[in-house]
Amino acid sequence: MIRDRAYLDWLRTQPCIITGARAREDNPVEPCHIGTAGKALKSSDDEALPLLHSIHLRCHGEGEMSTLRQLIPDWLLRDALRAYAREMYRRQKDGPS
């Protein structure tokens, strides 16, 4: 488990991955750890995304995945699936681990 305070602080300066909005005093951007949804554990910092506080709270209240399914824009889903497909291709080309 990585605990990288500098990286988490940097994420707070980034726009929200869902809305593109920057932090405001009443709705800051926070690191949202996505690796262990619903397990009351924090995943590694390399699985954190910048989310507005209001969306982060909604993820905790309504469920992370159901909230993200409703809010993720098509461009982000497409980019994520492309990255996943490239990783699958790379693993196959590299052979069994």
C-alpha positions as CSV (number, residue, x, y, z in Angstrom):
1,M,0.0,0.0,0.0
2,I,1.6,3.3,-1.1
3,R,1.1,6.3,1.1
4,D,2.3,9.2,-1.0
5,R,1.2,12.4,0.7
6,A,2.8,14.5,-2.1
7,Y,0.8,12.6,-4.8
8,L,-2.5,12.9,-2.8
9,D,-1.9,16.6,-2.3
10,W,-1.2,17.0,-6.1
11,L,-4.5,15.2,-6.8
12,R,-6.3,17.9,-4.9
13,T,-5.0,20.4,-7.4
14,Q,-6.4,18.5,-10.4
15,P,-9.8,18.9,-12.0
16,C,-12.5,16.4,-11.1
17,I,-12.1,13.3,-13.4
18,I,-15.9,13.2,-13.8
19,T,-16.9,16.8,-14.3
20,G,-13.7,18.6,-15.2
21,A,-14.5,21.2,-12.5
22,R,-11.7,22.6,-10.3
23,A,-11.9,22.7,-6.5
24,R,-14.0,25.4,-4.9
25,E,-14.0,26.3,-1.2
26,D,-17.5,24.7,-0.8
27,N,-16.7,21.7,-3.0
28,P,-13.0,20.8,-2.9
29,V,-11.4,18.0,-5.1
30,E,-10.3,15.0,-3.0
31,P,-8.4,11.8,-3.8
32,C,-11.0,9.0,-4.1
33,H,-9.4,5.5,-3.7
34,I,-11.3,3.1,-6.0
35,G,-9.6,-0.2,-5.5
36,T,-11.5,-1.6,-2.6
37,A,-15.1,-0.4,-3.1
38,G,-17.4,-1.2,-0.3
39,K,-14.8,-3.0,1.8
40,A,-14.0,-0.1,4.3
41,L,-10.4,-0.3,3.3
42,K,-8.3,2.2,1.3
43,S,-6.6,1.0,-1.8
44,S,-3.1,2.0,-2.8
45,D,-2.6,5.6,-3.7
46,D,-1.9,4.6,-7.3
47,E,-5.6,3.7,-7.5
48,A,-6.9,7.2,-6.4
49,L,-8.7,9.6,-8.7
50,P,-9.5,13.3,-8.2
51,L,-13.2,13.7,-7.5
52,L,-15.2,16.6,-6.2
53,H,-16.1,16.2,-2.6
54,S,-19.9,16.1,-3.5
55,I,-19.3,13.2,-5.8
56,H,-17.0,11.4,-3.3
57,L,-19.7,11.7,-0.7
58,R,-22.3,10.4,-3.1
59,C,-20.0,7.4,-3.8
60,H,-19.9,6.6,-0.1
61,G,-23.7,7.1,0.3
62,E,-25.1,5.5,-2.8
63,G,-22.3,3.1,-3.6
64,E,-19.1,3.8,-5.5
65,M,-19.7,1.7,-8.6
66,S,-23.4,2.6,-9.1
67,T,-22.5,6.3,-8.7
68,L,-19.6,6.1,-11.1
69,R,-21.7,4.1,-13.7
70,Q,-24.2,7.0,-13.7
71,L,-21.6,9.8,-13.9
72,I,-18.7,8.6,-16.0
73,P,-18.6,10.4,-19.3
74,D,-18.3,8.4,-22.5
75,W,-14.8,9.8,-23.3
76,L,-13.5,8.6,-20.0
77,L,-15.0,5.2,-20.3
78,R,-13.6,4.8,-23.8
79,D,-10.1,5.9,-22.6
80,A,-10.3,3.4,-19.7
81,L,-11.4,0.6,-21.9
82,R,-8.6,1.4,-24.5
83,A,-6.0,1.4,-21.7
84,Y,-7.4,-2.0,-20.4
85,A,-7.3,-3.5,-23.9
86,R,-3.7,-2.3,-24.4
87,E,-2.7,-3.8,-21.1
88,M,-4.3,-7.1,-22.1
89,Y,-2.4,-7.1,-25.4
90,R,0.9,-6.2,-23.7
91,R,0.4,-9.1,-21.2
92,Q,-0.3,-11.6,-24.0
93,K,2.7,-10.5,-26.0
94,D,5.0,-10.7,-22.9
95,G,3.9,-14.3,-22.2
96,P,2.9,-15.9,-19.0
97,S,4.2,-14.3,-15.8
